[in-house]
């Protein structure tokens, strides 16, 4: 068994342990393997361990991998910042987009997805602490954008995504995650299609799952450090 296969198994076990510890169903939490800068061989090793959901940050790299692995039934998520001139590639090749942050981008994706038989699953990216270096909308913009996406026929509004700040204290980390989870819960009451909170990475998975994340994005802990 390869190191990547072992890592996938270990992360899955960790998700189960954390979920059970806080009274959650582990089956309601999806492991998303962040495969940016990783090889086809690396991805195939993760697939051998039963991993089917992968995330890419860069359009060109992601599209190449999707084409090369099209014979496998994988689900592809785009999690990088999306420039409107590249949106057609996300609409054409990916199953999910985690980084929708404006009505104009949503409209473009909707138009570019119109020839496909299935909807593009979208998450609204929230910039929870209004950090300048991070993209995403502020919390007060969320109701307006959610409403706008919900009426678009070729997009499925599935929830929200966030990258909280790197707090040193665990309590501060948990508080930030809970704030996002609260907003997500409010959306689930308004829109039946909303079921996904993409929150938590290798370094904050514990706090994210306890807060209520339904999808954790893990790269380093599966594939090792990027060179």
N, C-alpha and C positions, 0 to 999 in steps of 0.2 A: 504493500500500500504506500502511495506517495505521501509526502509531507502535506500537500494541498488537500488530499482526500482526508487525512487525519485531522487537519485543521477544520474542514467543513463539519466533520463529525463532532469535534470538540465544541465548536460554536453552537451547533444544534443542541447539544447536551446542555450547554450553558443557558441557552434560551429557555429550555424546558425547566431547568432548575430555578431560574429567576422567576419565571411565570408561576410555577407552582408555589413558590415561596410567598408570592403576593396574591395568591388566589385567582390567577388568570389561567385561561385555557391556552396552552402552548401552541395548539393548532391554529389559533387566531393571529399568530405572529409570523410574518413572512421574512425569511432571510434573503436579502438582496446582496449578491456578490458583486462588489465594485471591481470591474476587470480592466479599468483604464491602464494603459501601458503594459498590459500583460499579454502573453502570447496565446495563440490558438491552442498550443499544447497545454498551457496552464489552465485555460478554460475547460478543455476536454477532461482534464484530471478532476476538476470540480464537478463536471457533469457525471463522471464515473462514480462520484460519491452521492449522486442523486440531486445535485443542485441544478435547477432549471431557470432561475431568475437572475439575470445579469444587468449591470448598470454601467453605462459609459458616460464620460464627461466631454469627449471631443467627437464632433460629428463625423469627420472623415474616417477616423480610426474605428468608430463604432459601426459605420455603414460597411466598411471592409469586412469586419468580423461577422456582421449579420449575414452578409453574402456568402462568406466562406463556410459558415456553420448553418446554412439554411436547411440542410437535410436533418438537423436536430430540432425537436420541438421546444425551442427555447423562448423565453419571454424577455424582451429587451426594454429597458428603462433608460430614458435620457435624463441625466441629473446635472448636466453642466449649464452654465449660463447660455442663453439662446439668443443669438442675434437674428433679427427678423429676416435677413437675407439668406439665412441657412435653415429657416423653419420648414421649408418644403421637404428637406431630407428627414427631419423628425416625423413629419406627417406621413411620409411614404414608407419609412422603414421600421420605425419604433412602435411598440405597443403602448408605452406610457411616456408621458413627459411630466417631470416633477417640478419644473421651473417656470410655470406660467405666472407672469407678474404684471400683465396689462391687458386691457380689453382689446387693444389693437393686435397684440400677439395672438390672443385667443381667436380673434376673427380670422387672422391669416391661417392659423393651423386648421380651423374649421373649414375654410375654403379649400385648402390644400389636401384635406382628408376626404373631400366630398366624393371622390371616385372610388374610395375603398368600401368594402362591404361591412367592415366593422368600425366602431367608433374608436377614436384615440382617447385613452384614459388620461385625464389630466389632474394634476395636483397644483394648488396655488402655493407659491413659495412665500413664506412669511419671514420678514426680517424682524425677529421678535424684540431685539434691543436697538433697532435703528442704527446698526453699525454701517459706517460709510463704505467699508470695503466689501460688504456683502450685498448681493442683490435680493430682491423680494419686496413685498409691500408691507406697509404698516398695518397694525390690527384694525384701525378705523377704516381702512380701504377695503377690508375683506368682504363685508356684506354686499357692496356694490359690484365687485368683481365676480363673486360667487353667483350672483343673480344674472349677470351678463353671460357667464359661461353656461349656466344651466339651460338657457333657451337655445343654445347652438346645437343644431341637429347632428353634427358629426363628431362632437366631443362629449365625453362622459365625465362629469364632475365627480371625482372620487374622494377628494379630501384636501389635506394640506401637507406641506413639507417645510421643515425648518432645520437650520443649523444653529443651535444656541451658542452663546459665547463660551470660551473655555474657562469656566470658573474653577478656582482651586479647591474651594470647599464643596463637599458633596451636597450639603444642604442647599447651597445657592444653585447648584446644578439641578437638583431635584425640583426646586421652586420654579426655575425657568421652564423645565420640561412640563410641569403641571399646568403652567399658564397656557402653553400651547395646546395641551390636551383638553383643557377647558373650552378653548375656542373651537377645537375640532368637535367636541361633544355638542356644542350649540349648533354647529353646521349639520350634524347628523339628524337633529330634530327638524330641521328646515328642508333638507333635501334627502329623499330616500336613497339616492345613488351614492351618497357619501358614506364610505366605510373604511377609509385608509388614512392613517396618520404615519407619515414617513418621517421618523424621528429616531435618532440614535446611531452612533457609529462605533468603531472598535473601542474608542476610549470612554464612551458614555452610555453604552448599551444597557447597563444595569438601571441607571436612573430613568432612561427612556421607557423601558419595559414596565417598570414600577408605575410610571406616570400614565401609561396607557398606549404606548406606541404599538401599531399593528404591523410595522415594516421597519426593520433595521438594515442600514446600509453598511456593509462590512467589507473592507478591502484588505488592509494590512494584516489583520488577524487570520485571513484565509490565504492570501497569496504571498505574504511577507512584505518587507519594505520595498518601495519602488527605487530602482537604481537610476 
